[in-house]
């Protein structure tokens, strides 16, 4: 690398993406990446798909994020959170490399070097910073078990993906009518009334008999189990309080020394006859021990970083010691000392869960039935010419007027402080509501995104179907739509057209990836 540095799934999916609803990819029969992650062997291109290969590619996914290759990561991970994203990235990387080779795509050394120079992780005040590159190689790659060549590999993969995108995008166009219709739909002002249905209003009076519990238990015995529990010992190699305050090269050097020491510790564990406490004594590291904990409720000593608990549940009796696990201020090494396997629950143990599940299920059924009945009543009333307000009043429902909104709202970027870091930019969030769905503005409902989805294709005076929303639900009525009067319409329309084209191209790319996965014969050991 140092040498290089020197020399139609259908139209609706597209519109949903445009209308600032999170871009959810729709792959049915997706392989069970979670099962692969637990050690199952899969198949791809007629060969075995090993855990080692999955883990190695998942590690490259972490490197891509550390390098600032956000679009590359998001594309191959399908923007899935957690382990699912890493598993999907790992498999799609295999597919990408296979297809790039078939297509004969071979980026040149000069192209690779140019992209490396522009990676966000290596940028200083005046562009590419060799010191940042060197520090990254020394402090970040080593602990991940990677080298400079892996940066080059990822850059080559990104260039191959971009070329495939370019080939797939050929011929994708947007007509004026298509642009005008969807721009108007996106920026018009919507005036909506909502009728809410709350689960608390339906669960009173629901009774669950012992016979109901027994039937449910007999039908779901295989699913009704205790949580598996783990117990581990661990050593921690951490920065001192003084070192935690350090920045730049001083902090990197301190972390590197800890990394080397952690590696030496794991090597000592490989000595014949060595147990976990022997190397701990040799390295003068105290051994800590947890109580039993589940994946959902980690031991308090491991709550500081989610990956610690996750690593504990990857250990086996045969492979009971973890590799060094890097956290913010050092490293952990875990040793599995006990496993309490999940076991079937008895009827009495399962009864509280069963009663709760049946009550929730019956509440949802009652609420959905009432919601559908109300929709039919309102639609029939409006067909007969009855005023909507009178029809709502007749059903006994309480209408709630939502503050006017557009399906697309611009982000408020001006208030961001100068130099503020924009973490993991999301292409699908460039034009969205100013507040995230879990952080609604003061005067807007928390489920505004779901309401937008419900009314996006309604005409004035029309009534949506009943929509579940968490444990509750709602019906939305579109009273009217007013055209946008924004003075910057021309500028917005040009940006909208680009976004529409980008999302069309993204849909095509994901359909291609899905098709190539099927052609590869991708499947887990479960089929």
N, C-alpha and C positions, 0 to 999 in steps of 0.2 A: 504494500500500500504506500509506503514511503516513496518507492520508485514511481508509482503512479502519480503521486502528488508533485513529483518533480517533473517528469516529462508529459309489440303489443301483447310482460306477462299479460296484461291488458291495460287499456287506457286509464282505467280507474286508479291503478297503482301509481301511474305517473302524476295524475292530478292530486292524489293524496300527498305525494311528496312535495308538490308545488305549494300546496295549501298549508305548509308548515306543520303538518302532522308528522311525528317521528317516522322515519323511513324504516318500516319493518319488512324484512325480507321473508319470502314466503315459501321456503323450500319444504315441501312435504317429504316424508320418508327420509328425513335427515339422518345420517348414521349416528349411532349412539357414541358420541365422542367421550361422554362421561364414562362409559363402560371401558373404552380404550384406555382412559386415564387411570383406571383401576388395575391395569395390567393385562386386559384381554388383548388377544392378537387379532388384527383385522386383515383385510385383503385389499390390494390396490394394484392395478395393472397385472393381475395374475400372480402376484407375489405376496409374501407376508408383509404386513404393516406392523413393525415392532414398536414396543414402548420406547425403546431407545431413540428411534427416529422421531416419534411424536414429541418426546421431551426435548430433543435437540432443536427441532424446528420451533417449538414453543419458546425456547430460550431466545431464538432469533427474533421472535415477536417482541419480547421484552427489550431486546437491543434496538429494534426499529423504533420503538417508542422513546427510548433514551436518546436516540439520535435526532429525534424530531421528525421522523418520517410518518407523520400522522395520517395522511391520505392513504399511503401504502398499507399501514396497519389497519385502518378502518375498512378498506376495501376487502382485504383477505380475511379479516376477522368477522365481517358482516356487522361490525359495531356491537357484537355481543359482549356483555359484561362478564367478568370473572373467568373461571377456567374454561367456560364454553367458548369464549373469544379466542383463547390461546389454542384450544383444540382445533377449532375451525381454521384459524390461521395456519396451524401446522399442516393440516391436510391440503388446504388450498395452495400452500407453497409448493407441495409436491406436484400438484396438478399444473400450476403455473410453469414450473421448470420443465416438466415433460412437454407441454404444449409449445413453449418457446423453442425447445430443441427441435421439435417437429417442423416448426415454421422457419427454422434457420435464423432466428433472431440472435445476433451476437454483437452487443455493444462494444465499441472500440475502447482501448485504454484511455484515450484522451477524453471520451465521453464520461467514463467512470471517474476519472480524476476531477473533471469539471463539476460533477454532481457532488462528490465528496467535499470539495471546497465550499459548496453552498449549503451543506447540512447545518441546520440550526445549532446543533451542539458545539460546532467548531467556530462560531462567529464571534468576533470581537468588535471593537468600536470601528475598525476600518476594514471589516470583512474577515476573511479566513485568518484564524489565529493558530499558528503551528503549536504554540504552547498549550492551548486548549486541547488540540488534537493529541499531543503527547501525554498530557495529564489524563485524558479520557482513556487512552490505550492502557496506561499503567494502572489507573485506579478503578476503572469500570469494567474493562474486558476481563482482566485476570480473575476477579471474584466470580464472574459469570462463567468461567471456564472457556472463554472465547479469545480470539486473537484478531490482529488487523485484517487478516484475510476474510473474516466474517463480515466486516464492514463492506469490503469490496463485493462479496457475494450478494449482500442485501441491495446494494446500489445497482448491481447488474440485474437483480430480480425486478427492482422498481422500473428500470429502463425497459425491460422486456414487457412488463405489465403496461406501461404507457404506450408502447408500440402496438400491443394487442388492442388497447382501448382505441387507438387511432384507426386501426383497421376495421374494428367493429362499428365505429362511428360514421364510417363512409356511407353517405346516402341518407343519414338521418336529418330530416328537415322539419321546420315548423311553418305551417301556413298562417297567413294573416288572420283568417277567421278563427283559427285555433288559438292564436295568441290573444286576439281581442277578447274572445269569450272568456278565457281563463284569467286574463288580467282583470277584467271587470269583476268576475266572481271573487277573485282574491282581495281586491281593494274596495269593493262596495261596503257600505256601512249596513250591518245587520241589526235589526231590532227584534229581539226574541223574548218570548214569555215561556217560562218553564213551570211544569207541574211536577212536583217531587213526590216520590214514594219512599218512605223510610222504613227500614226493616223492623225497627222498634215498634212500629204501629201494627205489625202483622204477627209478631211472635208471641203475643199474649194469648193464652188459651191453647197453644199448641202443646199437646201431651204426647209423650213417648212411652209406650207400654213395654213391659218385660218381653212380651212376644215380639215387638218391633226390634228390640235390642238383640234378641236371640237370632232373628232372621238376618239382621245386618251382620252379626258376628259370624254366622255360618257362611255368608256370602263373601266376607272379606278377611277371613282368617289369615291368609297369606300376607296381607298388608299390615295387619295389626301386630306390630312388634315393638319391643323396647328399642331405644337408641343404643347403638354400639358405643362402648366407652373405652377410653384409652388412659394409660398412665405412663408418664415419661420422666426420666431424669434428664437434666440438661446442664451444660456449662455455658457461660456467657463471657465473651471477650468484648469489652466495651471501652469507648473513649473515656478518659478522665473528665471531670467537670471542667477543667481548664481547657482540655483539647476540644470539648464540645463547642466552646466559644470561638475556636479557630476557624478560619476560612481559607479558601484558595489552596495553594500548594501545601501549606502547613497541615491542613486537615486531611488532604489527600494522602500525604506521606504517613500520617498517623493511622489512617484506615488501611493503607497498604501493609503496614507492619502487622496490624491485627489480622489481616487476611493471610499473610504468610504464616503467622503463628497458628491460626485456625486450621490451615492446610496441614501443617506439621502435626497437629493434634489428631486429625483424622487419619493421617498416615500411621501414627502410633497405634491407633485402634486396630490396624491390620496385622500387627505383630501377633505371632502365634501365641495363643493362650491369654491374650490381653483382654481384660474386661474394661468397662467404662471408667471405673474409679482409678485404675492404675495410671493411665495417661493423665488423668485429672490431677493426681498427686504429683506426678512428674512435672507438670506444667504449673503447679501451684494454683489450680483453679478450683473454687468450691463447687461441689455438685449439688444442684437444687433438684427437688422432686415435687411433682404435682400430685394432686389428688386425682381421682377418676373424673373424666370430663367427656362431654359429647362434642360432636362437630358443631352443633348449633349453640352450645354453651361452653366455650373454652375455659380452661382453668385461669383464674385471675392473673397468674404469673405469665401467661402467654397472650393476654388480651391486647398487649401493646402493638402487635402486628398480626393481621389475619393469616399471613403465610405460615406462621409458626404452628398454629393449630392444624392448618391444612397439611403441613409437612408431617405432623405427628400421625395423621391418618393415612399416610402413604407408606409408613414403615411396616415391616412384616417381622415375624419371628426369625426368619432366615436373614433378612436385611434390616437389622434392628437399629443401626446407626445412621443418622442423616449426614449429608454433606454440610459444609458450613452454610448457614442461612444468613444472608446479609440483611440487616435492618438499618434504621437511620443512623445509629451511633455505634455500630459494631456488628458482631456475629454471634449466632447461637449454634450449638451442635446438640442434637437431641438423641436420646437412647430410649427405645421402647422397653418398658418394664412390665407392662401388663395390658391384656386385652379382655374385655368383657363383651363377648359376642352378643349381637342382637338375638333375642329369643321371642317366641310367640307370647302374646299377652293372654292371660286367662280372661274368661268372660267378665269377672268382677273388676279386674284391672282395666279392661278395655271399656267398661260401661260408661264412664264419664265422657270419654272421647266419642263414643257412639251416640250417646244422647245429644251431645253438642252438634255432631255432624248431621244427625237427622233433623234437629230443630232448624239448623241453618238451611238445609235443603228444602224443608217444607215451607219455611219463611220465604225463600226465593221463589218457590212455585206459586204461593199465594200472591206475592207481590207482582210477579210477572203476569199472572192471570188477571189481576185487577188492572194492571197497566194496559194490557191488550184490550180489555173491555172498555176502558176509558178512551183509548184511541178510537175504537170503533164508534162509540157514542158521539164523540166530537166530530168525527168525519161525517157520520150520517146527519148530524144536526146542521153542519155547514152546507151539506149538499141540499138540504131542504130549505136553505136560505135563512136559517136561524142565526142571529148574531152570535159571534164566537164567545163574547163575555157571558151571555145568557146561557150558552151551552156548557161553559165551564162551571158556572154557578150551579147548574142543574145536576152535575156529577158530584157536587160537594167538595170538589178539589179547591185548593188554595193556590192561585197563580202567583208566580214570582217573576217580576220584570228584571231582565239582565241588562246591565249598562251596555249601550251600543258598542259594537266591536266590528273589526274587519277580520277576515280569515287570516290575513297576513299583517303582522305588525312589525315595524322596524325596530331593531335593537337600539338601545340608547348607548351609543359608543362614546359620545362626547364627554360623558361624566367619568370615563375611565381615567385614572391618574396617569400622567406622563410616565412612561417606562414601566407601566403595570404589565405583569406577565399574563398572557392569554393562554391558559392551559388547554392543551388538547383541542384545538379548534375543530368544530363540527360543521362540515359542509352543509348539512341539512338544517343547521340552526342559524344560518346567515340572515334569514328573514323569518323571524318567529316572534312570539310574544316577548315583550321586554322582560317579563319574569318567567322563570322556569315553571313547569306544571306544579312542582311541589313548593313553589314560592310565589303564590299569586299576589297580584297587586291588591292593595287595601280594599278596593271597591269591586273586585271581580271574584267570581266563585272559584273554588279550588278545582272544579271539574270543567273549567271553561274549554279545554281542549276537546273533551268528549262532546260538549254541547256544539262546538264548531263542527265536529265530525258529523253530528246528527242533522244539522241544518244546511250543510255545504251545498247540497243539490236540491234543496226545496225551493219552490216558488212562493211568493208572498201569499199568506193565508193558508198554507199547507201545514200539516201536522206530522211530526216524525213518528216512527215506531217507538215502542218502549225500549229504552236503553238502560241496561244495568250499569251502575257506577259504584264500584267498590261493593259494599254490602247493601247499598241503596239503589235507586234507579230514578229515571225521569222521562217525561215526554216534553219535547221542545216544539214550540209553535213559532213559525217565522211570520211576524206581523208585516214587515215591509223591508225592502232593500233600497238604499239610496246610493246613487252613483258617487264615486269619489270626486272631490273638488280640489284635490291637491294640485298646487301650482307646478310641482316637479313631476307631473305625470309622464312626460316624455323620457326623462332620465330614468324614472322608475321602470318604465316599460322596457327600456333597453336592458336594464339589469334583470328584469323578470324573464325576458326572452332568453338570456344567457343561462339563467337558472333552469328554465324549462328544458332547454337543450341539454344541459349537463345531466339533469335527472333522467331524461330519455336515454341518454348514453349509458348512464349507470344501470338502468333497468336491463338494457341489452347486455351489458357486461355480466351482470349477475345471472341472467338467463344462460349466457354462454358458460359461465363457471358451473352452473348446475348441470348443464348438458354434458360438460367435460367430466364431471364427477361420475355421472352415470356411465359414460363411455369407458371410464377407468375401472369400472366394476367395483367401486368403493363400497365396502360394507364392513361392519364390525363382526366379531366372532359370533355375535348373536344373530347375524344375518340382517 
